[in-house]
């Protein structure tokens, strides 16, 4: 009986019906636990961890991955221990804790490379590349995404290739290479549409929107953000949706629509608070600081910018620290955009509104 429930839950998860699958995975876990079926328990713990992570409940995800390691030890299953470690890394990454994320991901990568497990090695490289992106080490992120992409192409893994293309789209945008970013996201979107991957389509729609935003095509940007939002709302992904809402706020800010921008930034901040994402909170505050500045509320703007600098310093986010310091330097009358060059980014802002990537 629990096996049938688990299979049904897996089917729902593949269709990105996360909330429905989560309910069934929990039901299956109870069934396997009553039978003392360790393999079934392990499969459920990993699956609940995955769905919780995908929907932004990183604390719950960590809890289940840690339990999965305990179960895998009882089974004498080192591969599942490494799989749980890589997912613990991704959960820490979701919470903005890139230091723990790198430690767990690199531990798993070493294990996979020793075993010459190509698919797992590629996945670990993809996870590490995303962690470098969160840290703000963009050159390392691009290099590692490319390593993962080569492996995934050799393995002919279409979904994974698509996620690497999205990662490269995002890192090239942050690097200030907007046309390259657009190309990566459009390639990913075509791939995801072909395999009917709803999450991938939403992810690439949002990225395409951000590339258009950086190129100044705000109409195309909003159209793509709305497509992404529709899918994220359907599948219940608060994490990605929060960044899409922030992107819509930034687009409205660039168009001079301050009231609409503020509404989006407040909504994004609420989602970032729910998912405990400190990096997202910094972006929401920077957005609100700029609107305050553009409306002549300089004291509020400076307070929010200084708070963003302090948060970025605390978490070691190099790119977000630079954005916050540039805004603060403008507010105190000493514009200092040099930090972008130090990070290897082709970005330069002279006056607000700043179209931060």
Secondary structure, DSSP 4 states (H G I P E B T S, - for coil): -HHHHHHHHHHHHHTT-HHHHHHHHHHHHHHHHHTT-HHHHHHHHHHHHHHHHHTT-HHHHHHHHHHHHHHHHHHT-HHHHHHHHHHHHHHHHHTT-HHHHHHHHHHHHHHHHHTT-HHHHHHHHHHHHHHHHHHT-HHHHHHHHHHHHHHHHHTT-HHHHHHHHHHHHHHHHHTT-HHHHHHHHHHHHHHHHHHT-HHHHHHHHHHHHHHHHHTT-HHHHHHHHHHHHHHHHHHT-HHHHHHHHHHHHHHHHHTT-HHHHHHHHHHHHHHHHHTT-HHHHHHHHHHHHHHHHHTT-HHHHHHHHHHHHHHHHHHT-HHHHHHHHHHHHHHTT----HHHHHTT------SSSP---
